[in-house]
Amino acid sequence: MSGTLTLDEVAVPLRALRLLAVDFGHLPAPSVHVTTIYPGRLELSFYDDLSGFEMWREALGVAADAVAYREQTDGRTGVLSASVDHAGATVHLVAYADVVTPALVGGAA
């Protein structure tokens, strides 16, 4: 993409955010990200709040099997992600949480 985008050129995800605020204002507030790198995308991020991610996933009608899982930071952080089209924008849900490692019983592996 050449040149600088205008605010009008990222209006689609901003309109989607406005509609989400009206329709789902009762859900947990995510961190919201709109970028000129992906001008048609609205990202809703959750940090240490997998239940918030799940509430939004269900509200937006994203199937559980459409959620991707990966780990980062040498396996210490789990990342859930899913995308859905909503109000003309791609809404990308992402959640970050510590990976819980079960304690060893008896101190041996």
Contacts in CASP RR format, 6 or more apart in sequence:
PFRMAT RR
TARGET T0000
AUTHOR 0000-0000-0000
METHOD contacts of the structure
MODEL  1
MSGTLTLDEVAVPLRALRLLAVDFGHLPAPSVHVTTIYPGRLELSFYDDL
SGFEMWREALGVAADAVAYREQTDGRTGVLSASVDHAGATVHLVAYADVV
TPALVGGAA
1 36 0 8 1.000
4 36 0 8 1.000
5 36 0 8 1.000
5 39 0 8 1.000
7 14 0 8 1.000
9 36 0 8 1.000
9 39 0 8 1.000
10 34 0 8 1.000
10 35 0 8 1.000
10 36 0 8 1.000
10 39 0 8 1.000
10 40 0 8 1.000
12 39 0 8 1.000
12 40 0 8 1.000
12 87 0 8 1.000
12 88 0 8 1.000
12 89 0 8 1.000
13 34 0 8 1.000
13 39 0 8 1.000
13 40 0 8 1.000
13 41 0 8 1.000
13 42 0 8 1.000
13 89 0 8 1.000
13 90 0 8 1.000
13 91 0 8 1.000
14 34 0 8 1.000
14 42 0 8 1.000
15 87 0 8 1.000
15 89 0 8 1.000
16 42 0 8 1.000
16 86 0 8 1.000
16 87 0 8 1.000
16 88 0 8 1.000
16 89 0 8 1.000
16 91 0 8 1.000
17 32 0 8 1.000
17 34 0 8 1.000
17 42 0 8 1.000
19 86 0 8 1.000
19 87 0 8 1.000
20 42 0 8 1.000
20 86 0 8 1.000
20 87 0 8 1.000
20 91 0 8 1.000
24 56 0 8 1.000
24 59 0 8 1.000
27 52 0 8 1.000
27 55 0 8 1.000
27 56 0 8 1.000
27 59 0 8 1.000
28 46 0 8 1.000
28 49 0 8 1.000
28 51 0 8 1.000
28 52 0 8 1.000
28 55 0 8 1.000
28 56 0 8 1.000
30 44 0 8 1.000
30 45 0 8 1.000
30 46 0 8 1.000
30 52 0 8 1.000
30 56 0 8 1.000
30 93 0 8 1.000
31 44 0 8 1.000
31 45 0 8 1.000
31 46 0 8 1.000
31 47 0 8 1.000
32 42 0 8 1.000
32 43 0 8 1.000
32 44 0 8 1.000
32 45 0 8 1.000
33 42 0 8 1.000
33 43 0 8 1.000
33 45 0 8 1.000
34 41 0 8 1.000
34 42 0 8 1.000
34 43 0 8 1.000
35 41 0 8 1.000
35 43 0 8 1.000
38 90 0 8 1.000
40 88 0 8 1.000
40 89 0 8 1.000
40 90 0 8 1.000
41 89 0 8 1.000
41 90 0 8 1.000
41 91 0 8 1.000
41 92 0 8 1.000
42 89 0 8 1.000
42 90 0 8 1.000
42 91 0 8 1.000
42 92 0 8 1.000
43 91 0 8 1.000
43 92 0 8 1.000
43 93 0 8 1.000
43 94 0 8 1.000
44 56 0 8 1.000
44 91 0 8 1.000
44 92 0 8 1.000
44 93 0 8 1.000
44 94 0 8 1.000
45 94 0 8 1.000
45 95 0 8 1.000
45 96 0 8 1.000
46 52 0 8 1.000
46 53 0 8 1.000
46 56 0 8 1.000
46 93 0 8 1.000
46 94 0 8 1.000
46 95 0 8 1.000
46 96 0 8 1.000
47 95 0 8 1.000
47 96 0 8 1.000
47 97 0 8 1.000
48 96 0 8 1.000
48 97 0 8 1.000
48 98 0 8 1.000
49 95 0 8 1.000
49 97 0 8 1.000
50 80 0 8 1.000
50 95 0 8 1.000
50 97 0 8 1.000
52 95 0 8 1.000
53 80 0 8 1.000
53 93 0 8 1.000
53 94 0 8 1.000
53 95 0 8 1.000
56 93 0 8 1.000
57 64 0 8 1.000
57 67 0 8 1.000
57 82 0 8 1.000
57 93 0 8 1.000
60 84 0 8 1.000
60 86 0 8 1.000
60 91 0 8 1.000
60 93 0 8 1.000
61 84 0 8 1.000
62 82 0 8 1.000
62 83 0 8 1.000
62 84 0 8 1.000
62 93 0 8 1.000
66 82 0 8 1.000
67 80 0 8 1.000
67 81 0 8 1.000
67 82 0 8 1.000
68 80 0 8 1.000
68 81 0 8 1.000
68 82 0 8 1.000
69 78 0 8 1.000
69 79 0 8 1.000
69 80 0 8 1.000
70 78 0 8 1.000
70 79 0 8 1.000
70 81 0 8 1.000
71 77 0 8 1.000
71 78 0 8 1.000
71 79 0 8 1.000
71 99 0 8 1.000
72 78 0 8 1.000
72 79 0 8 1.000
75 99 0 8 1.000
76 98 0 8 1.000
76 99 0 8 1.000
77 96 0 8 1.000
77 97 0 8 1.000
77 98 0 8 1.000
77 99 0 8 1.000
78 96 0 8 1.000
78 97 0 8 1.000
78 98 0 8 1.000
78 99 0 8 1.000
79 94 0 8 1.000
79 95 0 8 1.000
79 96 0 8 1.000
80 93 0 8 1.000
80 94 0 8 1.000
80 95 0 8 1.000
81 92 0 8 1.000
81 93 0 8 1.000
81 94 0 8 1.000
81 95 0 8 1.000
82 92 0 8 1.000
82 93 0 8 1.000
83 90 0 8 1.000
83 91 0 8 1.000
83 92 0 8 1.000
83 93 0 8 1.000
84 90 0 8 1.000
84 91 0 8 1.000
84 93 0 8 1.000
85 91 0 8 1.000
END
